[in-house]
Amino acid sequence: MADNPVDKSPLVELIAHRGFAARYPENTIAGIAAAAETGARWIEFDIQVSADGVPVLMHDATLQRTTGRPGTVMDLSMEELRAFTPSEPQRFGERYGHVRLATVGDLMNQLANWPEVTVFAEIKKESIDRFGSRYTVARVLEALEPCINQCVVISFVAEAIAQARELGAPRVGWAIRQFSNIVRKEAELLNPEFIFCDHEIIPAASRKNPQPLWEGPWRWAVYEVGTAELAIQLAALGADLIETFDIGELIRHPQLAPR
């Protein structure tokens, strides 16, 4: 009789949160490339939209935290934004002073070199509020188009996810801020491929509810996780993917490393 095959799949898969953000400035080509080279198969990044409609890699609406200079992404043209350096000087000093603010198009040019990588492109609420959901989603999808099959469009804004699906996004993910019957029903209507949540909002497991993450056609992605121990605990609750700033540390764990 043949031996039973050994399951070589990881206990749970890892998402590099804003790239390899523990060691590189967040939402930069350098940090995302470092995550891919470390072995990440899933990478998340954030999107704001410039005054002239260009989707850029940026979490905050304002530029102070990541560039050390005042300004708001949605108030500035892409030409103006190119002068900013998202080097996170408070964290890294002048180490990454050469880094420039990148567009989603810039990232797509690189993503084609990593066919094994899937990215989660998060559309931020501030840009949706400024420009409207349909316009913002359409501009993002246009920028993602060269590598759209490697992309999952995600957002906390349910309307944006519904419109992304309507406009042709092959996969979408919804980020939730709470667990409730209302939110669960909305998830069932949206029918995303992924649901994201902060591990701190997950209801405690109990004998009555041992798997607090709702069952459905989606996969659960849980953030922000800094230790392998917590990742394994969350996997036991039903998490499929774990989002971490420190991809380099967690990917070394034998139960988390891709094989």
Buried (B, 14 or more C-beta within 10 A) or exposed (E): EEEEEEEEEBBBBBBBBBBBBBBBBBBBBBBBBBBBEBBBBBBBBBBBBBBEBBBBBBBBBBBEBBBBEEBBBBBBEBEBBBEBBBBBBEBBEEEBEEBBBBBBBBBBEBBEEBEEBBBBBBBBBBBBEBBEBBBBBBBBBBBBEBBBEBBBBBBBBBBBBBBBBEBEBEBBBBBBEEBEEEBBEBBEEBBBBBBBBBBEEBEEBEEEEEEEBBEEEBBBBBBBBEEBEBBBBBBEBBBBBBBBBBBBBBBEBEEBEBE
